[in-house]
């Protein structure tokens, strides 16, 4: 009777690792699901996607008996470059035993999946923080007061953005997040006007109609000018993933081990120029 060996099981090994790593990566993707995704348009190849920026139109008054006037705007374009290629690689001895041990297999897969997702998430966070058009200083390091948040949100309204549309998100560093927990405007039901009780749940969850998240991708160093939080709209960032987390493996007889490499290829760009006040991003900075 023939035995199942690393060689005969080779077709199953990449599939097992791919499914497990992708599963863990998908669990960690958060920002990626909160920006505008053009992945389907770059899946066929190419390293640059030109995305037209259609200029805002103004309706004209129609005069009786006169013909309409046709407009011809010169629309801008944003280039989404797919240039972020990151990987996680491990050489695992006796891979058959690893796969037989659910705990060990899950530990490796979780580690690799998390590493890939973290690269995507941190790049998106840096892209959001790259906008300077609506920078808003806070009065005290790592503290975001209600009045300061409202001042930032006013900049959304000035640009005709609705921050209550369900596609506007607030990310802050952990210190700021815990500070929000201590502010009655955000936690006390009589001030919030809803049945949510953050004091009991330990989660701010939503402020002024925006879901709130704590993230270490926003620094809490206390340095002047450090971005401690960002409110942004989904349409503010364009994202494209050309290679979803994939797994390739090969047996290395010299090391009596199997090399497993997972990688991801993607890119992201602001929907407007970095200094635009219309980008749908407000970054909050230490003074």
VENZIZI-V803807 format. One record per backbone hydrogen bond with DSSP energy under -1.0 kcal/mol. NH is the residue of the N-H (numbers start at 0). CO is the residue of the C=O. E is the energy in kcal/mol with one decimal. If there is no record, write none. Layout:
nh: [NH/NH]
co: [CO/CO]
e: [E/E]
This chain:
nh: [8/9/11/12/13/15/16/17/18/19/20/21/22/23/24/25/26/28/33/35/35/37/40/41/44/48/50/52/65/75/77/79/81/82/83/85/87/89/91/93/97/98/99/100/104/105/106/107/108/109/110/111/112/113/114/115/116/117/118/119/120/121/122/123/124/125/126/127/128/130/131/134/135/137/142/148/149/150/151/152/153/156/157/159/160/168/169/170/171/172/176/177/178/179/180/181/182/185/186/187/190/191/192/200/201/205/206/209/211/212/214/217/224/225/227/228/229/230/231/232/233/235/237/238/239/241/242/245/247/249/251/256/257/258/259/260/261/262/263/264/265/266/268/270/275/281/283/284/285]
co: [4/6/8/8/9/11/12/13/14/15/16/17/18/19/20/21/22/24/30/233/236/238/37/38/41/79/77/75/62/52/50/48/46/80/265/263/261/259/257/255/93/94/95/96/100/101/102/103/104/105/106/107/108/109/110/111/112/113/114/115/116/117/118/119/120/121/122/123/124/127/273/131/282/284/139/144/145/146/147/148/149/152/153/156/155/231/210/229/212/227/172/173/174/175/176/178/179/182/182/183/187/187/188/196/197/203/209/206/204/169/171/214/285/222/283/283/170/281/168/279/166/232/268/35/266/264/264/262/260/258/256/251/91/249/89/247/87/245/85/242/83/239/237/235/272/230/228/135/225]
e: [-2.0/-1.1/-1.5/-1.5/-1.0/-2.5/-2.3/-3.0/-2.5/-2.0/-2.9/-2.7/-1.9/-2.0/-2.5/-2.9/-1.5/-1.2/-2.2/-1.2/-2.0/-4.0/-1.5/-1.2/-1.5/-2.6/-3.3/-3.1/-1.9/-1.4/-2.9/-3.1/-2.8/-1.2/-2.7/-2.2/-2.8/-2.7/-2.7/-1.1/-1.4/-2.5/-1.4/-1.2/-2.8/-2.6/-1.9/-2.2/-2.6/-2.7/-2.1/-2.3/-2.7/-2.5/-1.9/-1.8/-2.2/-2.8/-1.5/-1.7/-2.8/-2.8/-1.7/-2.1/-2.3/-2.1/-2.0/-2.4/-2.3/-1.5/-3.4/-1.2/-2.9/-2.7/-1.7/-2.4/-2.7/-2.0/-1.7/-2.4/-1.9/-1.6/-2.4/-1.9/-2.9/-2.9/-2.5/-3.1/-2.3/-2.2/-2.5/-2.4/-1.8/-2.2/-1.2/-1.2/-1.5/-1.8/-1.1/-2.3/-1.5/-2.6/-2.7/-2.3/-2.6/-3.0/-2.6/-2.5/-2.2/-2.5/-2.5/-1.3/-1.6/-2.1/-2.5/-1.2/-3.0/-2.7/-2.4/-2.2/-2.4/-2.0/-3.2/-2.7/-2.5/-1.6/-2.0/-2.0/-2.5/-1.7/-3.6/-1.9/-2.5/-2.8/-3.3/-2.8/-3.0/-1.4/-2.3/-1.8/-2.2/-2.1/-2.2/-2.9/-2.0/-3.0/-3.0/-2.5/-2.4]
